[in-house]
Each structure stands twice: as structure tokens, then as C-alpha cells.
Amino acid sequence: MDIRRPPLAPAHRSLPEYVRHWAETIPDRRAFTFVDHPAPHSRGVHRTLTWRQLDLRVRALAARLADEAEPGTRVALLCPQGTDYVTAFLAALTAGLVAVPLYPPGLPGHGNRLEAVLDDARPAVVLTTSHIHDDVRDFCAGGPVPTVVVDQVPADAGDFMPVAPDDDAVAYLQYTSGSTRSPAGVEITHGNVVANARQALAAYGVDDRPATCVGWLPLYHDMGLVLSVAAPVVRGMLSVLMDPVAFLHEPARWLRLLAAHPRALSAAPNFAYDYCASVVTDAQKAGLRLDDVAALLNGSEPVRPGTADRFHAAFAAQGLAPDTHCPSYGLAEATVFVSAARPGEPLRRFALDRDALATGKALPAQADDPTAVTLAGCGTPAGQRVRVADPVSRVRLSEGEVGEIWVQGPNVGRGYRNRDQETQRVFRAEFADDTAGNGHWLRTGDLGTVLDGQLIVTGRLKDLIVVDGRNHYPQDVEASVQDADPAVRRDRLAAFAVPGDTGERVVVVAEHVRSTSLAEIDVPGLVRAVRAAVSGRHGLRLADVVLVPPGTVPRTSSGKVARALTRQRYLEGAFAPEPSEPSESAESAESAEPGA
């Protein structure tokens, strides 16, 4: 059985060295399995590579890449989810090239971003598969970049010798999700990714015990790449993959894979847990046992305790332990993992005074206070240092004070490709009150604080809404909006500020649920309920509430709501108000609610 504990690996410097190690020590154990779902009701077709097979394919493809490009040049991965993607990524590193994890041209809504990334990365080679080769060739027709079809390269490396890795050499470019700015490629070194894989394994308690990684997150995403590829390669454990689309079509597929594999370790954003809780049927739960799940990571910003409660209530009868939910924090600039709650510990939740939070203070409130802001603790740092700083003065803040989260550790990337000024600002920060020369820090752009030793993430600095000198977190406003009326689609809305004659005005653009047509919705009533909820809880008057069809609010390639892009499109007039929606002037008389 593959669940047998693999022998502890010596400390290697790169992922290709680990692949070679496992191919020599446990050659016939399963390394990667991709579960394909070719039909709507498919239970899954398993395609598996052992460590020996993976090593042969990786070295053969690396040999081919060495004929196409010089070491240090970039190779773009335009492959679908699956074992070919894993092979392509590891082969690029084995050949001494810089991998650029991307996605096929057909990903809805991301064609322009793909063009921008390719223009910035300027790859010497493009890797794809035979299934989508024609689409990739047509998409890349404007440039003379050679294309290598991964699944058509014979598994014969000949006399190819892998390039000796350098810890500080760039292994891959992790492009940030971005919104309105052009994508920025974070330079992740071989040392960074190995360090972060080890940090994650230790944090989630699988560094010295058997486990199986089960994931549907896309491999071009930082968390998907590290948790489903890097960590299993470093630990020598099985990684089971499925396509994100297969999860969205039927989330019970993910749960069945968790149940089928001992001590499963998996990750998903906040919406996925709510999605499972709301759509998985009793018939799909029948026979499902989740007793042996090791840890479920939630890496949203911020993590909502209510989501964890709903998910575990929905699957408690299936044996899911409540202490498997691990709120976590990370970002691409730190490879991915920074801080995490440990499995086996109860979820730490903090009820905070909303008014104090608006002034930058995290003060406790009564748990039953309806106006309190309840956030989950994201545990403690995983093998790195975390501090909170005033983003303007760069002075360290004390526990309970909200500021920018700064990170220091071996997992912090080298910088942004070809962006020296931005690299200096983000990756080379120093505390203004540092007299001991404690080195450079990464400025995350995220806001948070530390309470009782727990890192609490409160939001993004760039998304912060400031009205009359008070801070309002958009995700907090969005939570109030989606709770105000069931016709608002959860986690598919954006709150942001726009310029007004007398200061900032707050706008909400929200999708309505798929199960209800616009004609069936009482739009004026919905808008009134939303305005009242936001006014009562936040003391904010919404200047505009725009209800749009499902799929309208833009999202980043990692699935997060792109607030800045939503704001840009709103200002450009892209979201025309529905005829039945009351205008701001029509509501002026009734908008003078208490606290507005």
C-alpha cells in the first residue's frame, strides 16, 4: 500500500533531486494520480505515475527541452490539469530552465491575462499536450516560439545529464493574480520552493507521518502548485489530482477522493466549503466516511468561521472532525505558505469591536454582539518570522494593533521579474526603528494583527474603504450584503469606493443567484434591504447597489473577486443598472436611515 511511511529523505536542494531520490528508493509506489471525469456523471478514471515512471518521463522531457533552450531561459506551461502538467513543470526545472506555470488558452475570461503574461515572460519554449495542441498553436501564432507536446516525447532520456541546481537560481515564475495592473512574475528559487514545501509539511503535521495530498486547485495557482506538487515531491507521498471544473460540476467528487485516501490533506478557498455544504445531497453523502481526513486548509482572505461551522455541520454525520479545518495565510511572494492553524486544534475565533477595528485596534467584543466582526485565527508562522508594521511609518506595532503584515524567511521570493523598483519596495523593506540590522522583510500588502499568538488577517491594504477617516473592510461589507437577501449570490460581489463630490462614495456590485431569474427578484426590495443592513452594521450609506447576472463580477485566475477591476469597469459604465433598480436620487428620501 502507498500509505506506508516513506523513508525520510535527505535534505536535497531542488525538486528534481527529490524525484530522483524517490525513484531510486521507492520506485514502484504511486507518485501522482489524476482522476479524470470525462462525462457528467463519471465516477472518475484514474491515471497514475509511479516514482520510476515519473522520473523517466521528467528526464526524457528535460533532455528534449535542453535541445530547445539554454539554461536560465523560460518555458511556459500551457497544459491542462493532470500528470502531464506535473511532468512538464518538473522537467523544466530538471533542464535548468525557468518554468512559467500557466493554463490553456481556453480558460474563460483570462485570454487577455495570458497574453500579458506571455508578453512579460517571453518564453523560449511552450509546453502543451496533444489534446489542446492546435488551440495553443493558434494562440501563439503571433510569435516564433517552438512548442513541445509533452505526451508525445518518448520516455527515453538517452545520455542527458540534469543541470546541477543552485539554491539561489530561479526555479519558476509565479505570476500574481493581478487586477488592473499588468501581471507581475514573482521569482521563486529552488531554495524557496523546497523550504516552503517543508514548512507546509511541518505545519500540517505530515512531515513525519504518512498522508495523501488530494487537490483540485489549479496547478498554475501558488497553493495548488506547492500543496499538490512540491510538498508531495519533497515528502515522497502520493498526490491525487482532479480538475477544478470537475469539482465545480459536482463537488461530491472531491469529498469521495478525501474519503478514499488515508489521512487526506487538502486545500480549498472559503467558497468551496460553503458550496459543498449547500449542494451536496443526502444521496451523495450516503456511504461517505471522512473520519480519516488529516487536514483541510482554508486560505481565503479572511477565513470566515461561519463557513467552517456550516461545512462541518453538513458532514458531521460522515465522521468529519471539526478540528481538521485549518485557517491559513499566504501569498505568492512568499512562495505560498506563511502561517497556519494546526490540525487537531479547535478553530480559534475572535469577536472584535467593529468601531475599534475601523480605527486600527483589534479590541474584543461579546461573541453574541450582532455588530461584532468575527474572524478566524490563522495560527502561527511556519518556519518564518511575521511582524505587523504601520504601513506609512514602518514602525513595528504591538499586539492588537492593525497594520501591514511583514514576512521574513527562506521561502520569500527573490523579487519581481524585471521590476527593480517594485522589488526594492516590496521585498527589501526595513523597519524604521530597527537598529539591530535584522535584514530585509517582505511587505505583503495585507492588513492584520496578532492576538493571543494568533495571526489574524483583516483584509487587503489596497482594497480598504476609507470614509470620513474610518476604515471599512470590503469583505466585511460584502458579508452584510449577501446576508441581507437570499437572492444575492454568495462570494460573488464586490464592495469598493469611488470618488464623489464630497469624498469617497461606496458602491456594491453583486451577482444574483443562478436559481432565480432577474424578473423573479424584487430588485427595489433587495436594494432597500442591502442599504439597511450596511447602514445598520457599518454606519455606511451605499451610493449605488448594482445587481448583475451570474458570472458578471470579474475574478482573478485564482478565483478571488477582482475588486479593483470591478471598480474600473463600474467607472467605465460596464454595469448598467437594471430598469427596475431605484436610482440614488429616487431613494434620497428613504436613505436617511439611522447611522447613514
C-alpha positions in Angstrom: 0.0 0.0 0.0 1.2 3.5 -0.8 0.2 4.8 2.6 3.2 3.1 4.1 5.5 5.6 5.6 8.2 6.5 3.0 11.8 6.7 4.3 12.9 10.1 5.4 14.7 11.9 2.5 18.0 13.6 3.0 17.9 17.4 2.5 18.0 18.0 -1.2 18.4 21.4 -2.8 15.8 21.0 -5.6 12.6 19.2 -6.5 14.3 17.2 -9.4 16.8 15.8 -6.8 13.9 14.6 -4.7 12.2 13.0 -7.7 15.4 11.1 -8.5 15.7 10.1 -4.8 12.2 8.6 -4.6 12.7 6.9 -8.0 15.7 5.1 -6.5 14.2 4.2 -3.1 10.5 3.6 -3.7 10.3 3.2 -7.5 7.0 1.3 -7.7 5.0 3.4 -5.3 2.4 5.7 -6.7 3.6 9.3 -7.1 0.8 11.1 -8.9 -2.7 10.1 -9.8 -5.0 12.2 -12.0 -8.7 11.4 -11.6 -10.4 12.3 -14.9 -14.2 12.8 -15.2 -14.9 12.6 -18.9 -18.7 12.5 -18.6 -21.1 14.5 -16.4 -21.9 11.5 -14.1 -18.5 9.9 -14.3 -17.1 8.4 -11.0 -13.6 9.0 -12.3 -10.9 7.4 -14.4 -7.6 7.1 -12.6 -4.3 7.7 -14.4 -1.2 7.1 -12.3 2.5 7.5 -12.5 4.9 5.7 -10.1 8.1 7.4 -9.0 10.1 5.4 -11.5 7.7 6.4 -14.4 7.7 10.0 -13.3 11.5 10.1 -13.2 11.8 8.6 -16.7 9.3 11.0 -18.2 10.8 14.0 -16.5 14.3 13.3 -17.6 13.2 12.5 -21.2 11.3 15.7 -21.5 14.1 17.6 -19.8 16.5 16.2 -22.4 14.2 17.5 -25.2 14.0 20.9 -23.6 17.7 21.1 -23.3 17.8 20.8 -27.1 15.4 23.7 -27.5 16.6 26.3 -24.9 19.6 27.4 -22.9 19.6 27.1 -19.1 18.0 30.0 -17.4 15.5 30.8 -20.2 11.8 30.5 -19.6 9.4 27.8 -20.6 5.6 28.4 -20.5 3.4 25.6 -19.3 0.1 25.8 -21.2 -1.1 22.4 -20.2 -4.4 21.1 -18.7 -4.6 19.8 -15.2 -3.1 16.4 -14.9 0.1 14.3 -14.7 1.4 15.9 -17.9 1.4 19.3 -16.2 3.4 17.8 -13.3 5.8 16.2 -15.7 6.2 19.5 -17.6 6.9 21.6 -14.5 9.5 19.2 -13.1 11.2 18.7 -16.5 11.7 22.4 -16.9 13.4 22.6 -13.5 15.5 19.4 -14.3 16.7 21.1 -17.5 17.8 24.2 -15.7 15.0 26.3 -17.2 12.6 28.7 -15.5 9.1 27.3 -15.5 6.2 29.6 -16.0 3.1 27.8 -14.7 0.1 28.9 -16.8 -3.1 27.5 -18.3 -4.6 26.6 -21.7 -5.9 29.4 -23.9 -9.5 28.4 -23.4 -9.8 29.4 -19.8 -12.9 31.6 -19.8 -12.2 35.3 -19.1 -8.4 35.0 -18.9 -7.2 35.2 -22.5 -6.0 38.8 -22.1 -4.1 38.0 -19.0 -2.5 35.0 -20.6 -1.3 37.2 -23.5 0.1 39.8 -21.0 2.0 37.1 -19.0 3.5 35.6 -22.2 4.5 39.0 -23.3 6.2 39.7 -20.0 7.8 36.3 -19.6 9.0 35.9 -23.2 9.4 32.1 -23.0 11.8 30.3 -25.3 9.6 27.2 -25.4 5.9 26.5 -24.8 4.9 23.1 -23.3 1.4 21.7 -24.0 -0.4 18.4 -24.7 -1.7 16.8 -27.9 -5.3 17.3 -26.8 -5.0 21.1 -27.0 -2.0 21.5 -29.2 -4.0 23.1 -32.0 -5.5 25.7 -29.7 -2.1 26.6 -28.2 -0.5 26.8 -31.7 -3.3 29.2 -32.9 -3.0 31.3 -29.7 0.8 31.6 -30.0 0.7 32.1 -33.8 1.9 35.7 -33.5 5.4 34.7 -32.2 8.0 32.2 -33.4 8.1 30.2 -30.1 8.7 26.5 -30.5 6.1 24.2 -28.9 6.9 20.8 -27.4 4.0 18.4 -26.9 4.6 16.7 -23.5 2.7 13.4 -24.1 4.4 12.8 -27.4 8.0 12.9 -26.1 9.3 9.2 -25.8 10.3 8.2 -22.3 14.0 7.9 -23.2 16.5 10.4 -21.7 19.5 9.0 -23.5 22.7 10.3 -22.0 21.1 13.5 -20.7 22.6 14.8 -17.5 20.4 17.0 -15.4 21.6 20.6 -14.7 23.2 20.9 -11.2 20.8 23.1 -9.3 21.8 26.3 -7.4 19.7 27.1 -4.4 19.5 30.8 -5.4 18.7 30.1 -9.1 15.2 30.9 -10.2 13.1 27.7 -10.5 9.9 29.3 -11.7 7.9 32.5 -12.1 4.7 32.6 -10.1 2.6 35.3 -11.7 0.4 37.1 -9.3 -3.4 37.2 -9.9 -3.3 40.9 -10.5 -6.4 43.0 -11.3 -5.9 46.2 -13.3 -2.1 46.2 -13.3 -0.1 44.1 -15.7 0.8 40.7 -14.2 4.0 40.6 -12.2 6.1 37.4 -12.1 7.5 36.5 -8.7 10.9 34.8 -9.0 10.8 31.7 -6.8 14.1 30.0 -6.4 14.8 26.3 -5.9 15.6 27.0 -2.3 12.4 28.9 -1.8 10.1 26.2 -3.0 11.9 23.4 -1.1 11.8 25.4 2.1 8.1 26.3 1.7 7.2 22.7 1.0 9.0 21.6 4.2 7.3 24.4 6.1 3.9 23.3 4.9 4.5 19.7 5.7 5.6 20.5 9.2 2.7 23.0 9.8 0.1 20.4 8.8 1.7 17.6 10.7 2.6 15.4 7.8 6.4 15.8 7.8 7.0 12.6 9.7 3.8 10.5 9.2 2.0 9.1 6.2 -0.6 11.1 4.3 -2.1 11.7 0.9 -2.4 15.1 -0.8 -5.8 15.4 -2.5 -6.4 18.5 -4.6 -8.5 20.2 -7.3 -6.9 23.6 -7.1 -5.3 24.6 -10.4 -1.6 23.8 -10.7 -0.9 27.3 -12.1 -2.0 28.7 -8.7 0.6 29.0 -5.9 -1.3 26.9 -3.4 -2.1 24.2 -5.9 1.5 24.0 -7.1 3.0 23.8 -3.7 0.5 21.5 -2.0 -0.2 19.2 -4.9 3.3 19.0 -6.5 6.2 20.4 -4.4 5.1 19.1 -1.0 4.4 15.5 -2.2 7.7 15.5 -4.1 9.7 16.6 -1.0 7.9 14.1 1.2 7.7 11.2 -1.3 3.9 10.8 -0.8 1.0 10.2 -3.2 -0.7 13.3 -4.7 -4.2 12.8 -6.1 -5.4 15.5 -8.6 -8.6 16.4 -10.2 -9.7 19.2 -12.5 -11.2 22.3 -10.9 -14.1 22.1 -13.4 -14.9 18.6 -12.3 -15.2 19.9 -8.7 -17.4 22.8 -9.7 -19.7 20.5 -11.7 -20.0 18.0 -8.8 -18.3 18.9 -5.5 -19.1 15.5 -4.1 -16.2 14.1 -6.3 -13.7 15.9 -4.1 -15.3 14.5 -0.9 -15.2 11.0 -2.4 -11.5 11.3 -3.0 -10.9 12.6 0.5 -12.8 9.6 1.8 -10.9 7.1 -0.5 -7.4 8.1 0.6 -5.9 7.6 4.1 -5.0 10.7 6.0 -6.0 13.1 3.2 -4.5 16.6 3.2 -6.3 19.1 1.0 -7.0 22.8 0.5 -9.8 25.0 -0.8 -10.9 28.6 -0.7 -13.8 29.7 1.5 -16.4 29.5 -1.2 -15.7 25.8 -1.8 -16.6 24.8 1.7 -19.9 26.8 1.5 -20.5 25.3 -1.9 -20.2 21.7 -0.6 -22.4 22.4 2.4 -25.2 23.8 0.2 -25.2 21.5 -2.8 -24.0 18.0 -1.8 -27.1 15.9 -1.4 -28.1 13.3 1.2 -27.8 10.6 -1.5 -24.2 11.7 -2.3 -23.4 11.7 1.5 -24.6 8.1 1.8 -21.7 5.8 2.5 -19.2 8.7 2.6 -16.8 8.4 5.5 -14.5 11.4 6.3 -13.1 10.2 9.7 -9.6 9.8 8.4 -9.2 13.3 6.8 -5.9 14.8 8.2 -6.4 18.5 7.5 -8.4 20.8 5.4 -6.8 24.1 4.6 -8.8 27.3 4.1 -6.6 30.0 2.6 -9.2 32.7 2.0 -8.7 36.4 3.0 -10.1 36.4 5.6 -11.3 33.0 6.7 -14.9 33.1 7.9 -15.6 30.9 11.0 -19.3 30.6 9.9 -18.2 28.8 6.8 -16.2 26.2 8.8 -19.2 25.7 11.1 -21.6 25.1 8.1 -19.2 22.7 6.4 -18.6 20.6 9.5 -22.3 20.6 10.4 -23.1 19.4 6.9 -20.7 16.4 7.2 -20.5 15.7 10.9 -22.6 12.5 10.3 -19.9 11.4 7.9 -17.4 11.5 10.7 -15.6 14.7 9.8 -13.8 16.0 12.8 -14.3 19.8 13.5 -10.6 20.2 14.3 -9.5 19.3 10.7 -10.2 22.8 9.5 -7.0 24.8 9.3 -7.3 28.5 8.5 -4.1 29.6 6.7 -2.5 32.6 5.3 0.0 33.0 2.5 0.8 34.8 -0.8 2.8 34.2 -4.0 5.6 36.5 -2.9 6.4 34.1 -0.1 6.0 31.0 -2.4 2.7 30.5 -0.7 2.5 29.3 2.9 3.2 31.8 5.7 1.0 31.0 8.8 -1.4 28.2 9.6 -3.6 26.8 12.3 -2.5 23.3 13.2 -4.8 20.2 12.7 -6.1 18.7 15.9 -6.7 22.1 17.5 -10.1 23.8 17.7 -10.8 26.7 15.4 -9.7 29.9 17.1 -12.4 32.6 16.6 -12.1 36.3 17.6 -15.1 38.6 18.1 -13.8 42.1 17.6 -15.4 45.5 18.2 -16.3 46.9 14.8 -15.8 50.6 15.7 -12.4 49.9 17.2 -11.4 47.9 14.2 -12.3 50.8 12.0 -9.6 52.9 13.9 -7.0 50.2 13.6 -7.5 48.5 17.0 -8.5 44.8 17.5 -10.4 45.0 20.7 -12.5 42.1 21.9 -16.3 42.2 21.8 -19.0 40.0 23.2 -19.4 36.9 21.0 -23.2 37.4 20.8 -22.9 41.1 19.8 -24.6 41.3 16.4 -22.3 44.2 15.3 -19.1 42.4 16.2 -16.7 41.3 13.5 -15.8 37.6 13.9 -12.6 36.4 12.3 -10.7 33.1 12.5 -7.1 33.0 13.7 -4.6 31.8 11.1 -2.4 30.1 13.6 1.3 30.7 13.9 4.1 31.2 11.3 5.5 28.1 9.6 9.3 28.3 9.9 9.5 32.0 9.3 9.0 35.4 11.1 5.9 37.5 10.9 5.6 41.1 12.2 2.9 43.8 11.9 4.0 47.3 10.9 2.5 50.7 10.3 2.4 50.8 6.5 3.3 54.5 6.5 5.8 55.0 9.3 7.3 51.4 9.0 7.3 51.2 12.8 6.5 47.8 14.5 3.1 47.6 16.1 2.1 45.9 19.3 -0.3 43.0 19.7 -3.8 44.1 19.0 -2.8 47.0 16.6 -3.8 46.5 13.0 -1.2 47.2 10.4 0.6 45.7 7.4 1.8 42.1 7.7 5.5 41.7 7.0 7.3 38.4 6.5 10.9 37.2 6.6 12.1 33.6 5.8 13.8 31.3 3.4 10.6 30.9 1.4 10.4 34.6 0.4 10.9 35.0 -3.3 13.8 36.9 -4.9 11.6 39.7 -6.3 9.5 40.6 -9.4 11.0 39.8 -12.8 12.2 43.0 -14.5 10.7 45.2 -11.8 13.6 46.5 -9.8 11.8 49.5 -8.2 8.8 47.4 -7.1 11.1 44.7 -5.9 13.0 47.1 -3.8 9.8 48.5 -2.3 8.1 45.1 -1.6 10.9 42.7 -0.9 13.6 44.9 0.7 11.6 46.6 3.4 13.2 47.6 6.7 11.7 48.7 9.9 12.2 52.4 10.7 13.0 51.5 14.3 15.4 48.6 13.5 18.8 49.4 14.9 20.0 45.8 15.1 20.1 45.3 11.3 17.6 42.4 11.2 17.6 42.3 7.4 15.0 42.8 4.7 11.3 42.0 5.0 8.5 41.3 2.6 5.7 43.8 2.6 2.6 41.7 1.9 0.1 44.4 1.3 -2.2 42.6 3.7 -3.6 44.0 6.9 -3.8 42.1 10.1 -2.8 41.8 13.7 -1.7 39.3 16.3 -3.9 38.3 19.3 -3.1 35.5 21.7 -0.2 34.5 19.5 -2.5 34.0 16.5 -2.2 35.9 13.2 -5.5 37.4 12.2 -5.9 38.7 8.7 -8.3 41.6 8.3 -8.1 42.5 4.6 -6.0 43.9 1.7 -4.4 47.4 2.2 -5.3 48.4 -1.4 -8.9 47.3 -1.1 -9.5 49.2 2.2 -12.5 51.6 2.0 -11.9 54.9 3.9 -14.9 57.1 4.5 -14.8 60.1 6.9 -11.5 58.9 8.3 -12.8 55.4 9.2 -11.6 52.2 7.8 -14.1 49.6 6.4 -13.1 46.2 5.1 -14.8 45.4 1.8 -15.2 41.7 2.6 -17.0 42.7 5.8 -19.4 44.9 3.9 -19.9 42.2 1.3 -20.8 39.7 4.1 -23.5 42.0 5.3 -24.8 42.5 1.7 -25.0 38.8 1.0 -26.7 38.1 4.3 -29.3 40.8 3.6 -31.2 39.0 0.9 -31.0 35.3 -0.3 -31.1 36.5 -4.0 -27.5 37.8 -3.6 -25.1 35.2 -4.8 -22.6 34.4 -2.0 -18.9 35.4 -2.6 -19.8 36.8 -6.0 -19.9 40.5 -5.2 -17.5 43.4 -4.7 -17.7 46.5 -2.4 -15.4 49.4 -3.2 -15.0 53.2 -3.0 -15.3 55.7 -5.9 -14.6 59.4 -5.9 -17.6 61.7 -5.1 -18.1 65.4 -4.9 -17.6 65.5 -1.1 -15.4 62.4 -0.6 -15.4 58.7 -1.1 -18.7 57.0 -2.1 -19.3 53.3 -1.5 -20.6 51.1 -4.3 -21.6 47.4 -4.3 -21.8 45.3 -7.5 -23.4 41.9 -6.7 -24.5 38.9 -8.8 -27.9 37.4 -8.2 -28.2 33.6 -7.6 -28.4 31.3 -10.6 -31.5 29.6 -9.4 -33.6 32.8 -9.7 -34.1 34.9 -12.8 -33.9 38.7 -12.6 -37.6 39.0 -13.4 -38.5 37.0 -10.3 -36.4 39.2 -8.0 -37.9 42.2 -6.1 -34.9 44.4 -7.0 -36.1 47.6 -5.2 -36.8 45.5 -2.1 -33.4 43.8 -2.4 -31.7 47.2 -2.7 -33.6 48.6 0.3 -32.6 45.5 2.4 -29.0 45.8 1.4 -28.8 49.5 2.2 -30.4 49.0 5.6 -28.1 46.1 6.5 -25.0 48.1 5.6 -26.2 51.2 7.2 -27.1 49.4 10.4 -24.0 47.4 10.8 -21.3 49.7 9.3 -22.7 53.2 9.5 -22.2 53.5 5.7 -24.6 54.9 3.1 -24.2 53.0 -0.1 -24.2 55.3 -3.1 -25.1 52.6 -5.5 -26.2 48.9 -5.5 -25.9 47.2 -8.8 -27.4 43.7 -9.3 -25.9 41.9 -12.2 -26.3 38.4 -13.8 -24.2 35.4 -12.6 -20.7 35.4 -14.0 -20.5 39.2 -14.4 -18.3 40.1 -11.4 -14.7 39.6 -12.6 -12.5 37.2 -10.8 -8.7 36.6 -10.7 -7.1 33.5 -12.1 -7.0 32.1 -8.6 -10.8 32.5 -8.2 -10.9 35.6 -5.9 -13.1 38.6 -6.7 -11.1 41.2 -8.6 -12.4 44.3 -6.7 -10.1 46.8 -8.4 -11.1 45.5 -11.9 -14.8 45.6 -10.8 -14.3 49.2 -9.7 -12.7 50.1 -13.0 -15.5 48.5 -15.0 -18.1 50.3 -12.9 -16.4 53.6 -13.5 -16.4 52.8 -17.2 -20.1 52.2 -17.2 -19.9 48.5 -17.8 -22.5 47.6 -15.2 -25.7 49.3 -16.5 -28.3 49.4 -13.7 -31.4 47.3 -14.3 -34.6 49.3 -15.2 -36.3 48.1 -12.0 -33.4 49.2 -9.8 -34.1 52.5 -7.9 -31.6 55.2 -8.6 -29.7 57.1 -5.8 -31.9 60.2 -6.3 -35.1 58.2 -6.2 -34.0 56.8 -2.8 -32.7 60.0 -1.3 -35.7 60.5 0.9 -35.6 57.0 2.4 -31.8 56.7 2.7 -31.6 59.0 5.7 -31.6 55.9 8.0 -30.1 55.9 11.5 -26.4 55.9 11.2 -26.4 56.7 7.4 
